[in-house]
Amino acid sequence: MIDRNDIGHRVQDAHGRTGILRDIDPTWDDPSDPPGSRRQQVVAFISPEHGGREWHADPTTVTRA
């Protein structure tokens, strides 16, 4: 599991994707969930090392690579 000390470092998610940890948001709610159904959750934001689309993951499933 990663924490805020790992921001800026290379990490790997549960699907084997690697990237750079950009941030951990402890109170993120998914804007694609319908209003009234949103729940706050802890999310790690990861971006590909050589550019591309950032993704998010549960930080308990992310490790330092």
Biotite code that builds the C-alpha atoms (Angstrom):
import biotite.structure as struc

atoms = struc.array([
    struc.Atom([0.000, 0.000, 0.000], chain_id="A", res_id=1, res_name="MET", atom_name="CA", element="C"),
    struc.Atom([1.190, 3.497, -0.800], chain_id="A", res_id=2, res_name="ILE", atom_name="CA", element="C"),
    struc.Atom([0.750, 6.783, 1.061], chain_id="A", res_id=3, res_name="ASP", atom_name="CA", element="C"),
    struc.Atom([1.407, 10.495, 0.498], chain_id="A", res_id=4, res_name="ARG", atom_name="CA", element="C"),
    struc.Atom([5.174, 9.895, 0.952], chain_id="A", res_id=5, res_name="ASN", atom_name="CA", element="C"),
    struc.Atom([5.114, 7.988, -2.365], chain_id="A", res_id=6, res_name="ASP", atom_name="CA", element="C"),
    struc.Atom([3.857, 10.956, -4.441], chain_id="A", res_id=7, res_name="ILE", atom_name="CA", element="C"),
    struc.Atom([6.207, 11.500, -7.375], chain_id="A", res_id=8, res_name="GLY", atom_name="CA", element="C"),
    struc.Atom([7.450, 7.912, -7.340], chain_id="A", res_id=9, res_name="HIS", atom_name="CA", element="C"),
    struc.Atom([6.825, 5.028, -9.734], chain_id="A", res_id=10, res_name="ARG", atom_name="CA", element="C"),
    struc.Atom([3.967, 2.763, -8.616], chain_id="A", res_id=11, res_name="VAL", atom_name="CA", element="C"),
    struc.Atom([2.091, -0.279, -9.882], chain_id="A", res_id=12, res_name="GLN", atom_name="CA", element="C"),
    struc.Atom([-1.647, -0.895, -9.584], chain_id="A", res_id=13, res_name="ASP", atom_name="CA", element="C"),
    struc.Atom([-3.495, -4.188, -9.136], chain_id="A", res_id=14, res_name="ALA", atom_name="CA", element="C"),
    struc.Atom([-3.848, -4.552, -12.933], chain_id="A", res_id=15, res_name="HIS", atom_name="CA", element="C"),
    struc.Atom([-0.077, -4.381, -13.499], chain_id="A", res_id=16, res_name="GLY", atom_name="CA", element="C"),
    struc.Atom([-0.103, -0.845, -14.924], chain_id="A", res_id=17, res_name="ARG", atom_name="CA", element="C"),
    struc.Atom([2.817, 1.318, -13.845], chain_id="A", res_id=18, res_name="THR", atom_name="CA", element="C"),
    struc.Atom([2.969, 5.081, -13.599], chain_id="A", res_id=19, res_name="GLY", atom_name="CA", element="C"),
    struc.Atom([3.837, 8.016, -11.386], chain_id="A", res_id=20, res_name="ILE", atom_name="CA", element="C"),
    struc.Atom([1.749, 8.644, -8.277], chain_id="A", res_id=21, res_name="LEU", atom_name="CA", element="C"),
    struc.Atom([0.449, 12.225, -8.569], chain_id="A", res_id=22, res_name="ARG", atom_name="CA", element="C"),
    struc.Atom([-1.810, 12.531, -5.529], chain_id="A", res_id=23, res_name="ASP", atom_name="CA", element="C"),
    struc.Atom([-3.970, 10.756, -2.977], chain_id="A", res_id=24, res_name="ILE", atom_name="CA", element="C"),
    struc.Atom([-7.359, 12.292, -2.264], chain_id="A", res_id=25, res_name="ASP", atom_name="CA", element="C"),
    struc.Atom([-8.990, 11.044, 0.949], chain_id="A", res_id=26, res_name="PRO", atom_name="CA", element="C"),
    struc.Atom([-12.386, 12.637, 0.184], chain_id="A", res_id=27, res_name="THR", atom_name="CA", element="C"),
    struc.Atom([-12.911, 12.038, -3.549], chain_id="A", res_id=28, res_name="TRP", atom_name="CA", element="C"),
    struc.Atom([-16.373, 11.334, -4.882], chain_id="A", res_id=29, res_name="ASP", atom_name="CA", element="C"),
    struc.Atom([-16.913, 10.094, -8.424], chain_id="A", res_id=30, res_name="ASP", atom_name="CA", element="C"),
    struc.Atom([-18.641, 12.812, -10.476], chain_id="A", res_id=31, res_name="PRO", atom_name="CA", element="C"),
    struc.Atom([-20.078, 10.129, -12.778], chain_id="A", res_id=32, res_name="SER", atom_name="CA", element="C"),
    struc.Atom([-22.162, 8.703, -9.912], chain_id="A", res_id=33, res_name="ASP", atom_name="CA", element="C"),
    struc.Atom([-25.698, 10.071, -9.770], chain_id="A", res_id=34, res_name="PRO", atom_name="CA", element="C"),
    struc.Atom([-26.318, 12.850, -7.231], chain_id="A", res_id=35, res_name="PRO", atom_name="CA", element="C"),
    struc.Atom([-27.506, 11.346, -3.971], chain_id="A", res_id=36, res_name="GLY", atom_name="CA", element="C"),
    struc.Atom([-25.566, 8.141, -4.654], chain_id="A", res_id=37, res_name="SER", atom_name="CA", element="C"),
    struc.Atom([-22.078, 9.600, -4.338], chain_id="A", res_id=38, res_name="ARG", atom_name="CA", element="C"),
    struc.Atom([-19.870, 8.423, -1.507], chain_id="A", res_id=39, res_name="ARG", atom_name="CA", element="C"),
    struc.Atom([-16.506, 9.722, -0.463], chain_id="A", res_id=40, res_name="GLN", atom_name="CA", element="C"),
    struc.Atom([-13.593, 7.369, -0.945], chain_id="A", res_id=41, res_name="GLN", atom_name="CA", element="C"),
    struc.Atom([-9.810, 7.417, -0.830], chain_id="A", res_id=42, res_name="VAL", atom_name="CA", element="C"),
    struc.Atom([-8.324, 7.450, -4.344], chain_id="A", res_id=43, res_name="VAL", atom_name="CA", element="C"),
    struc.Atom([-4.789, 7.446, -5.741], chain_id="A", res_id=44, res_name="ALA", atom_name="CA", element="C"),
    struc.Atom([-4.229, 9.368, -8.982], chain_id="A", res_id=45, res_name="PHE", atom_name="CA", element="C"),
    struc.Atom([-1.587, 7.829, -11.256], chain_id="A", res_id=46, res_name="ILE", atom_name="CA", element="C"),
    struc.Atom([-0.286, 9.071, -14.594], chain_id="A", res_id=47, res_name="SER", atom_name="CA", element="C"),
    struc.Atom([1.686, 7.146, -17.225], chain_id="A", res_id=48, res_name="PRO", atom_name="CA", element="C"),
    struc.Atom([5.419, 7.776, -17.112], chain_id="A", res_id=49, res_name="GLU", atom_name="CA", element="C"),
    struc.Atom([5.642, 8.867, -20.743], chain_id="A", res_id=50, res_name="HIS", atom_name="CA", element="C"),
    struc.Atom([2.379, 10.759, -21.051], chain_id="A", res_id=51, res_name="GLY", atom_name="CA", element="C"),
    struc.Atom([-1.182, 9.704, -21.569], chain_id="A", res_id=52, res_name="GLY", atom_name="CA", element="C"),
    struc.Atom([-4.388, 9.628, -19.592], chain_id="A", res_id=53, res_name="ARG", atom_name="CA", element="C"),
    struc.Atom([-4.248, 9.690, -15.816], chain_id="A", res_id=54, res_name="GLU", atom_name="CA", element="C"),
    struc.Atom([-6.234, 7.017, -13.977], chain_id="A", res_id=55, res_name="TRP", atom_name="CA", element="C"),
    struc.Atom([-7.288, 6.443, -10.397], chain_id="A", res_id=56, res_name="HIS", atom_name="CA", element="C"),
    struc.Atom([-7.042, 3.398, -8.163], chain_id="A", res_id=57, res_name="ALA", atom_name="CA", element="C"),
    struc.Atom([-7.726, 2.274, -4.636], chain_id="A", res_id=58, res_name="ASP", atom_name="CA", element="C"),
    struc.Atom([-4.462, 3.090, -2.795], chain_id="A", res_id=59, res_name="PRO", atom_name="CA", element="C"),
    struc.Atom([-4.648, -0.173, -0.833], chain_id="A", res_id=60, res_name="THR", atom_name="CA", element="C"),
    struc.Atom([-4.101, -2.035, -4.122], chain_id="A", res_id=61, res_name="THR", atom_name="CA", element="C"),
    struc.Atom([-1.160, 0.109, -5.317], chain_id="A", res_id=62, res_name="VAL", atom_name="CA", element="C"),
    struc.Atom([2.486, -0.656, -4.499], chain_id="A", res_id=63, res_name="THR", atom_name="CA", element="C"),
    struc.Atom([5.765, 1.115, -5.113], chain_id="A", res_id=64, res_name="ARG", atom_name="CA", element="C"),
    struc.Atom([7.372, -0.242, -8.298], chain_id="A", res_id=65, res_name="ALA", atom_name="CA", element="C"),
])
